[in-house]
Amino acid sequence: MSETIEQERGVPPLGYWEESARPLVSLIFVIPLLAIYEIGVVLLGPQALRNGVDVWLRTFLEAIGFGQYLLLPVLTICFLLGWHHMKRQRWTVTPRVLPLMLLESAILGLLLLGFAHWLAAVMDLEVAAGTEPALPSEIVRQMIAYAGAGIYEELLFRLILIPVLWQVLAMFGVQKVPAAIGAVLLSSLIFSAVHYDFVTAAGDSFEWYSFTFRFLAGVVFACLFAFRGFGIAAVTHALFNMFTLIE
């Protein structure tokens, strides 16, 4: 329907690569993931596994006097709407791109999983696997947490942190392209570091393999964010985490 309206107005429809990278399309694409996480956390109550970045962001909002539970997902939606407005793009969506975006994200998630195993082989390690099958209830809890990781980690480390770091580097006289590369590398280092117990008490023990992989995965997600949009980056992130759980 939206394509027909645009054609009648003389506006040429965008191809898949351009359409799928738009912030408004990203928002519609990630809304189900956001709903799965937020509704799942509410339904599970104390049994829910909350994403660490979600907890940090809510703690920050509470510290400045904004403790409303739904504020964070609302702000996430507003970020994407504001980004779309700043880019001065059309406010129509081509629904047929959404299934293709899901397929693209799944393929990218599987490729990233294969890269994790390849890196482990290069470093002469074995990717850890559970000794006993996880209970269905535990898998559901983890899946919900991974949905939150895809949304909120991409929100913080890519949508917010990369532009901030780019601006800081530019303020110190770094040229545009080196500043962009520096922002990607620094955000990826921070993304990897926050997963460990020297940053947060609930983090993992430091290992070179996991640190290296998370850093490189951060670079991959940053590139996806830059060239394929927030939606592809967030859903690829979430699906990769889910694939590690069920492989």
C-alpha positions as CSV (number, residue, x, y, z in Angstrom):
1,M,0.0,0.0,0.0
2,S,2.7,2.5,1.0
3,E,4.6,1.7,-2.3
4,T,1.5,2.4,-4.3
5,I,0.9,5.8,-2.5
6,E,4.5,6.8,-3.1
7,Q,4.4,5.8,-6.8
8,E,1.2,7.9,-7.2
9,R,3.0,10.9,-5.6
10,G,5.9,10.4,-8.0
11,V,8.3,9.2,-5.3
12,P,10.4,6.2,-6.5
13,P,10.4,3.3,-4.1
14,L,13.7,2.5,-2.4
15,G,15.5,-0.8,-2.9
16,Y,15.9,-3.4,-0.2
17,W,19.3,-2.2,1.0
18,E,18.3,1.4,1.3
19,E,14.8,0.7,2.8
20,S,16.0,-1.8,5.4
21,A,18.6,0.6,6.8
22,R,16.2,3.4,7.5
23,P,15.6,4.3,11.2
24,L,11.8,4.1,10.9
25,V,12.0,0.6,9.4
26,S,14.5,-0.4,12.1
27,L,12.0,0.7,14.7
28,I,9.2,-1.4,13.3
29,F,11.6,-4.3,12.8
30,V,12.8,-4.3,16.5
31,I,9.4,-3.6,18.1
32,P,8.6,-7.3,18.5
33,L,12.0,-8.0,20.1
34,L,11.5,-5.1,22.5
35,A,8.0,-6.3,23.4
36,I,9.3,-9.9,23.9
37,Y,11.9,-8.6,26.4
38,E,9.8,-6.1,28.3
39,I,6.7,-8.3,28.5
40,G,8.8,-11.4,29.3
41,V,10.6,-9.7,32.2
42,V,7.2,-8.5,33.7
43,L,5.7,-12.0,33.4
44,L,8.7,-13.8,34.8
45,G,9.0,-11.4,37.7
46,P,11.9,-12.2,40.1
47,Q,12.8,-15.2,37.9
48,A,13.7,-13.0,34.9
49,L,17.2,-12.5,33.7
50,R,17.6,-8.8,33.1
51,N,20.1,-7.5,30.6
52,G,22.9,-5.7,32.3
53,V,22.7,-2.6,30.1
54,D,19.0,-2.4,30.8
55,V,19.7,-2.4,34.5
56,W,22.4,0.3,34.1
57,L,20.2,2.6,32.0
58,R,17.2,2.2,34.4
59,T,19.5,2.9,37.4
60,F,20.8,6.0,35.7
61,L,17.2,7.2,34.9
62,E,16.1,6.5,38.5
63,A,19.2,8.4,39.9
64,I,18.1,11.6,38.0
65,G,14.5,11.2,39.1
66,F,12.9,9.2,36.3
67,G,12.0,5.8,37.6
68,Q,8.9,5.0,35.5
69,Y,9.3,1.4,34.3
70,L,8.2,2.0,30.7
71,L,10.4,5.1,30.2
72,L,13.4,3.2,28.8
73,P,11.5,1.4,26.0
74,V,9.7,4.7,25.2
75,L,13.0,6.5,25.1
76,T,14.4,3.8,22.8
77,I,11.5,4.4,20.4
78,C,11.9,8.1,20.6
79,F,15.6,7.8,19.8
80,L,14.9,6.0,16.6
81,L,12.0,8.4,15.7
82,G,14.2,11.4,16.4
83,W,17.0,9.9,14.3
84,H,14.6,9.3,11.4
85,H,13.3,12.9,11.7
86,M,16.9,14.3,11.6
87,K,17.6,12.3,8.5
88,R,14.5,13.9,6.9
89,Q,13.4,10.7,5.4
90,R,9.9,9.7,4.2
91,W,7.4,8.4,6.9
92,T,6.3,5.4,4.9
93,V,7.4,1.8,5.2
94,T,7.5,-1.1,2.7
95,P,6.4,-4.1,4.8
96,R,7.8,-6.7,2.4
97,V,11.4,-5.8,3.5
98,L,10.8,-7.0,7.1
99,P,10.9,-10.8,6.4
100,L,14.0,-10.3,4.3
101,M,15.6,-8.3,7.2
102,L,14.9,-11.3,9.5
103,L,16.5,-13.7,7.0
104,E,19.5,-11.4,6.6
105,S,19.9,-11.1,10.4
106,A,19.7,-14.9,10.9
107,I,22.3,-15.5,8.2
108,L,24.6,-12.8,9.7
109,G,24.1,-14.4,13.2
110,L,25.0,-17.8,11.9
111,L,28.1,-16.4,10.2
112,L,29.1,-14.7,13.4
113,L,28.6,-18.0,15.3
114,G,30.9,-19.8,12.7
115,F,33.4,-17.0,13.2
116,A,33.4,-17.6,17.0
117,H,34.2,-21.3,16.4
118,W,36.9,-20.4,13.8
119,L,38.5,-17.9,16.2
120,A,38.5,-20.6,19.0
121,A,40.2,-23.0,16.6
122,V,42.9,-20.4,15.7
123,M,43.5,-19.8,19.4
124,D,43.6,-23.5,20.0
125,L,40.6,-23.5,22.3
126,E,37.2,-25.2,22.4
127,V,34.0,-23.2,22.6
128,A,32.5,-24.1,26.0
129,A,29.3,-26.1,25.9
130,G,27.0,-27.1,28.7
131,T,27.4,-30.6,30.1
132,E,23.7,-31.1,30.6
133,P,20.8,-30.0,28.4
134,A,19.2,-26.8,29.7
135,L,15.6,-27.0,31.0
136,P,13.0,-25.4,28.7
137,S,12.2,-22.8,31.4
138,E,15.9,-21.8,31.5
139,I,16.1,-21.6,27.7
140,V,13.0,-19.3,27.8
141,R,14.6,-17.0,30.4
142,Q,17.8,-16.8,28.5
143,M,16.0,-16.1,25.2
144,I,14.2,-13.2,26.8
145,A,17.4,-11.8,28.2
146,Y,19.1,-12.1,24.8
147,A,16.3,-10.2,23.2
148,G,17.0,-7.4,25.6
149,A,20.7,-7.6,24.9
150,G,20.1,-7.1,21.2
151,I,18.1,-4.0,21.8
152,Y,19.7,-2.2,24.7
153,E,23.4,-3.1,24.1
154,E,23.1,-1.8,20.5
155,L,21.2,1.3,21.8
156,L,24.0,2.1,24.3
157,F,27.2,1.0,22.5
158,R,26.3,1.8,18.9
159,L,23.5,4.3,18.7
160,I,24.6,6.4,21.6
161,L,28.3,5.7,22.3
162,I,29.7,5.8,18.8
163,P,28.4,9.3,17.9
164,V,29.6,10.6,21.3
165,L,33.1,9.2,20.9
166,W,33.2,10.5,17.3
167,Q,32.3,14.0,18.5
168,V,34.9,13.8,21.3
169,L,37.7,12.7,18.9
170,A,36.6,15.4,16.4
171,M,36.9,18.0,19.2
172,F,40.5,17.0,19.6
173,G,41.2,17.6,15.9
174,V,40.9,14.1,14.6
175,Q,39.8,14.0,11.0
176,K,36.4,12.6,10.1
177,V,37.4,9.1,8.9
178,P,40.0,8.4,11.6
179,A,37.5,9.7,14.2
180,A,34.9,7.3,12.9
181,I,37.4,4.3,13.0
182,G,38.5,5.4,16.5
183,A,34.9,5.6,17.7
184,V,34.2,2.1,16.4
185,L,37.3,0.6,18.0
186,L,36.9,2.4,21.3
187,S,33.2,1.5,21.6
188,S,34.0,-2.1,20.8
189,L,36.7,-2.2,23.5
190,I,34.3,-0.8,26.0
191,F,31.6,-3.2,24.8
192,S,33.9,-6.2,25.4
193,A,35.3,-4.9,28.7
194,V,31.9,-4.4,30.4
195,H,31.2,-8.2,30.2
196,Y,33.8,-8.9,32.9
197,D,34.0,-8.9,36.7
198,F,36.7,-6.1,36.7
199,V,33.9,-3.8,35.5
200,T,30.8,-5.3,37.1
201,A,30.5,-7.8,39.9
202,A,28.1,-10.0,37.8
203,G,30.5,-10.2,34.9
204,D,32.6,-13.1,33.6
205,S,36.1,-14.0,34.6
206,F,38.5,-12.5,32.1
207,E,39.6,-14.7,29.2
208,W,41.6,-13.6,26.2
209,Y,39.4,-15.6,23.8
210,S,36.1,-14.2,24.9
211,F,37.5,-10.7,25.2
212,T,39.0,-10.8,21.7
213,F,35.8,-12.3,20.2
214,R,33.6,-9.7,21.9
215,F,35.8,-6.9,20.7
216,L,35.7,-8.2,17.2
217,A,31.9,-8.8,17.4
218,G,31.6,-5.2,18.6
219,V,33.3,-4.1,15.5
220,V,31.0,-6.2,13.4
221,F,27.9,-4.8,15.1
222,A,29.3,-1.3,14.7
223,C,29.7,-1.9,10.9
224,L,26.3,-3.3,10.7
225,F,24.9,-0.3,12.5
226,A,26.7,2.1,10.2
227,F,25.9,0.3,6.9
228,R,22.8,-1.8,7.5
229,G,21.0,0.2,10.2
230,F,20.1,-0.2,13.9
231,G,17.5,-2.9,13.2
232,I,19.8,-5.4,11.4
233,A,22.5,-4.8,14.1
234,A,20.2,-5.4,17.0
235,V,18.4,-8.5,15.6
236,T,21.7,-10.0,14.4
237,H,23.1,-9.5,18.0
238,A,20.0,-11.1,19.6
239,L,19.9,-14.0,17.2
240,F,23.6,-14.7,17.5
241,N,23.2,-14.9,21.3
242,M,20.2,-17.2,20.9
243,F,22.1,-19.5,18.4
244,T,24.8,-20.0,21.0
245,L,22.2,-21.2,23.4
246,I,20.6,-23.8,21.2
247,E,23.6,-25.0,19.1
